[in-house]
């Protein structure tokens, strides 16, 4: 006869749980501040690193003042990420502090 629960099974955990922000190969979401829309992205690196790549490009595009002709030209422009496209084309504001890992 063997006991179902042992001291070793209750006390020893060989692997520590990873923090969600330090995990690699994940799916993350970034919500918009002015609505219920979210951007969902996938990365093989840590999500914090990927968000730091998104942020400068988004902020450089969102702070520009457009005339009507420049706004029309920016709609045809291809950016480095879909998040930047959403900010420039749909006039969204990103809520960076509420970004989180989904899976």
C-alpha positions in Angstrom: 0.0 0.0 0.0 1.3 3.4 -1.0 0.1 6.8 0.5 -1.7 9.1 -2.0 -0.2 12.3 -0.6 3.5 12.4 0.4 5.6 15.1 2.1 7.7 15.3 -1.0 4.7 15.9 -3.2 3.3 18.6 -0.9 6.5 20.5 -0.2 8.7 20.2 -3.3 7.9 22.1 -6.5 10.9 21.7 -8.9 9.9 24.5 -11.3 9.0 28.1 -10.3 6.0 29.7 -11.9 6.9 32.3 -14.5 5.7 35.9 -14.2 3.4 36.7 -17.2 5.4 39.7 -18.2 8.7 37.6 -18.4 7.3 34.9 -20.6 8.3 34.5 -24.2 6.2 33.4 -27.2 3.0 34.9 -26.0 -0.2 36.6 -27.2 -0.8 40.1 -25.7 -3.5 42.7 -25.8 -3.3 46.5 -25.8 -6.6 48.4 -25.2 -7.6 51.7 -26.6 -8.2 54.5 -24.1 -11.2 56.0 -25.9 -13.4 52.9 -26.5 -13.7 49.2 -26.1 -11.5 48.2 -29.0 -8.3 46.3 -28.4 -5.2 45.4 -30.4 -4.1 41.8 -30.1 -0.5 40.9 -31.0 1.8 37.9 -30.9 5.5 38.0 -30.1 8.3 35.5 -29.6 10.0 37.9 -27.2 9.0 39.3 -23.9 5.8 41.5 -24.2 7.5 44.4 -22.5 10.2 44.5 -25.2 7.7 44.4 -28.0 5.6 47.2 -26.4 8.7 49.4 -26.1 9.1 48.9 -29.9 5.5 49.9 -30.6 5.4 52.9 -28.4 7.9 55.3 -30.0 6.5 54.7 -33.5 2.9 55.2 -32.3 3.7 58.3 -30.3 5.6 59.9 -33.2 2.7 59.3 -35.5 0.0 60.4 -33.1 1.5 63.7 -32.1 1.7 65.0 -35.7 -0.9 67.6 -36.8 -2.4 66.7 -40.2 -4.0 68.8 -42.8 -6.8 67.1 -44.8 -4.4 66.2 -47.7 -1.8 64.9 -45.3 -4.4 62.8 -43.5 -5.5 61.3 -46.8 -1.9 60.5 -47.7 -1.3 58.9 -44.3 -4.2 56.4 -44.9 -2.3 54.9 -47.8 1.0 54.8 -45.8 2.1 51.4 -44.5 3.6 51.5 -41.0 5.7 49.0 -39.2 2.8 47.6 -37.2 -0.9 47.3 -37.3 -1.1 49.1 -34.0 0.4 52.2 -35.6 -2.0 51.9 -38.5 -5.0 51.9 -36.1 -3.7 55.0 -34.3 -3.1 56.9 -37.5 -6.1 55.8 -39.5 -8.8 55.5 -36.9 -7.6 58.2 -34.5 -7.3 55.9 -31.5 -5.5 56.6 -28.3 -3.6 53.7 -26.8 -3.8 52.9 -23.0 -0.2 51.5 -22.5 -0.5 50.8 -18.8 -3.4 48.3 -19.3 -1.5 46.1 -21.8 -1.5 42.5 -20.6 -0.6 39.0 -21.7 -3.5 36.8 -22.8 -1.8 33.5 -23.3 
